[in-house]
Amino acid sequence: MNKSNGQSLSECLGVQRIAEANLPTELGEFQIIAFKSTLGNEEFPVLVKGNLKPDIASLVRIHSQCLTGDVFHSIKCDCGRQLDQAMRMIQQEGHGVIIYQQQEGRGIGFTNKIRAYALQDAGQDTVEANLSLGFEADLRQYECCAEILKQLGLRRIRLMSNNPDKIEAIRRAGLEIVERVSIEVEPDETTAQYLRTKKEKMGHLLDRIEPSPQAEK
């Protein structure tokens, strides 16, 4: 099945390194690099720390854009806190990469994400809301992210992810994942149900989330 852009789910038709600069942040000094799809308009902001070498497994985070969480500090999700945690971990490690993938709302776009939020306000969970709008639960693709990592010289990585589908996609793209590094944040009253849905319906690896009574039966 296509995921709305007419491309194969396992195909990246090319990315190009366009521009780069130094980026001092509150969490450390990084280099920021702009990659762009060679055939489309998709852009990939990439943060890099330190010297990357193919034989050294650097920390890598592929972070899906979440305007509400990353910029407006929404507590409906864990996205903004995951991004901060990834930057802190890479700063402490001394080398690593964050690809900021512009696939808002697990690939449905910002406007549809807000429509999904309205359905969640009415009682649906994050998966049910996407399905009600006619989308799959998760439309994201990671093949171009893998290509960016290769262009940066990486072959072996320590992937910061709780998402088994992302892990498998990066492996299929030819990168060696020597370690899956948890990027789990402490759940609270606001995020617990959202995270439980991701664990029970999407298979995310979330050790801090207790299963619902229905899942235990």
C-alpha positions in Angstrom: 0.0 0.0 0.0 1.2 3.5 -0.7 1.3 6.1 2.0 -0.1 9.1 0.1 3.1 10.1 -1.7 3.2 7.6 -4.4 6.6 6.1 -3.3 7.4 2.6 -2.2 7.4 2.2 1.5 11.0 1.0 1.4 12.4 3.5 -1.0 14.3 6.8 -0.6 14.8 8.5 -3.9 17.7 10.6 -2.6 18.6 13.4 -0.2 21.2 16.2 -0.7 23.3 18.1 1.9 22.5 21.7 1.2 23.8 24.0 4.0 25.4 23.8 7.5 26.3 26.1 10.4 27.2 26.0 14.1 24.3 26.0 16.5 24.8 26.9 20.1 21.9 25.8 22.2 20.8 25.8 25.9 21.7 22.1 25.9 25.1 22.3 24.2 27.0 23.2 21.1 25.9 21.4 17.9 26.3 21.7 14.2 23.1 22.0 12.2 22.8 20.6 8.7 20.0 21.1 6.2 19.3 18.1 4.0 16.6 18.1 1.3 14.9 15.5 -0.8 16.3 15.5 -4.3 12.8 14.9 -5.9 10.5 16.6 -3.4 10.2 19.5 -1.0 10.8 17.6 2.2 13.6 19.1 4.3 15.5 17.4 7.1 17.1 19.5 9.8 19.9 17.5 11.4 21.8 18.2 14.6 25.3 16.7 14.8 27.7 16.6 17.7 31.4 15.6 17.6 33.3 13.6 15.0 31.3 10.8 13.5 33.1 7.6 12.4 31.8 4.5 10.7 33.4 2.1 13.2 32.2 3.9 16.3 28.5 3.5 17.2 27.2 7.0 17.9 23.9 7.9 19.6 21.2 8.6 17.0 17.7 9.9 17.5 15.2 10.2 14.6 12.7 12.6 16.1 9.3 13.1 14.4 8.3 16.8 14.3 5.7 17.6 17.0 5.0 21.3 16.9 2.6 21.1 19.8 5.1 19.3 22.0 8.4 20.5 20.8 7.5 24.2 20.5 4.4 24.8 22.6 5.3 22.3 25.4 2.1 20.3 25.2 1.7 17.7 27.8 -0.7 15.6 25.7 2.4 13.7 24.5 6.0 13.0 25.5 7.6 14.4 22.3 9.1 17.6 23.6 10.7 15.9 26.6 12.1 13.2 24.4 13.8 15.7 22.2 15.3 17.5 25.2 16.5 14.2 26.6 18.1 13.2 23.3 20.0 16.4 23.1 21.2 16.1 26.7 22.3 12.5 26.1 24.2 13.4 23.0 25.8 16.4 24.6 27.0 14.2 27.5 28.2 11.4 25.1 30.2 13.9 23.0 29.1 12.6 19.6 25.8 11.8 17.9 23.0 12.8 15.6 19.4 14.0 15.8 17.4 13.9 12.6 14.3 16.1 12.9 11.9 14.4 10.6 9.0 16.6 9.4 6.2 14.0 9.6 3.9 15.8 12.0 1.2 13.7 13.6 2.9 10.4 12.7 2.7 11.4 9.0 -0.8 12.9 8.7 0.2 16.6 8.9 -0.5 19.4 11.3 -4.1 20.2 10.3 -5.2 16.6 10.5 -3.3 16.2 13.8 -5.4 18.9 15.3 -8.5 17.2 13.9 -7.3 14.0 15.6 -6.8 16.0 18.9 -10.5 17.0 18.7 -11.5 13.4 18.4 -9.3 12.6 21.4 -11.0 15.4 23.3 -14.3 13.5 22.6 -12.9 10.3 24.0 -11.0 8.5 21.3 -7.4 7.4 21.8 -4.5 8.5 19.5 -4.8 5.4 17.3 -8.6 5.5 17.0 -8.5 9.2 16.1 -6.1 8.6 13.1 -8.2 5.7 11.9 -11.4 7.7 12.2 -9.9 10.3 9.9 -9.1 7.6 7.3 -5.4 7.2 8.0 -3.3 4.3 9.3 -2.1 4.5 12.9 1.4 5.4 11.7 2.3 6.7 8.2 5.9 7.5 8.9 8.8 6.4 6.7 12.5 6.3 7.7 14.4 5.3 4.6 15.6 8.8 3.9 16.7 9.2 7.5 18.9 6.1 7.0 20.3 7.6 3.9 21.2 10.8 5.8 23.0 8.7 8.4 25.0 7.0 5.7 25.9 10.3 4.1 27.2 11.5 7.5 29.5 8.5 7.5 27.7 6.3 10.0 27.3 2.5 9.6 26.9 1.4 13.3 24.6 3.3 15.6 23.0 3.2 19.0 19.4 4.1 18.2 17.4 6.1 20.8 13.9 4.8 20.2 11.0 3.0 21.8 9.4 2.2 18.4 10.0 -1.3 17.1 8.8 -0.4 13.6 11.5 2.4 13.4 14.2 0.0 14.6 13.3 -2.5 12.0 13.1 0.1 9.2 16.6 1.3 10.0 17.9 -2.2 10.1 16.3 -3.0 6.7 18.0 0.1 5.3 21.4 -1.4 6.0 22.6 0.2 9.2 23.8 -1.9 12.1 22.0 -1.1 15.4 24.4 -2.3 18.1 22.1 -1.0 20.9 18.6 0.1 21.3 18.7 3.0 23.8 15.5 3.7 25.7 14.2 7.3 25.4 11.4 6.9 27.8 10.2 9.8 29.9 8.4 9.5 33.3 4.6 9.2 32.6 2.2 11.5 34.5 -1.5 11.8 34.8 -1.8 13.6 31.4 0.4 11.4 29.3 -0.2 7.9 30.8 -3.1 6.9 28.7 -1.5 8.2 25.5 1.7 6.2 26.3 -0.4 3.1 27.2 -2.1 3.3 23.8 1.3 3.4 22.1 2.4 0.4 24.1 -0.7 -1.8 23.7 -1.8 -0.8 20.2 1.5 0.1 18.5 3.9 -2.2 20.4 6.2 0.6 21.7 8.7 -0.5 24.3 7.6 1.4 27.4 8.6 -0.3 30.6 7.3 2.5 32.9 3.7 2.1 31.7 1.5 -0.4 33.5 -0.9 -2.4 31.3 -4.6 -1.6 31.4 -6.9 -4.1 33.2 -8.3 -5.1 29.8 -4.8 -5.9 28.4 -4.0 -8.1 31.4 -7.0 -10.4 30.8 
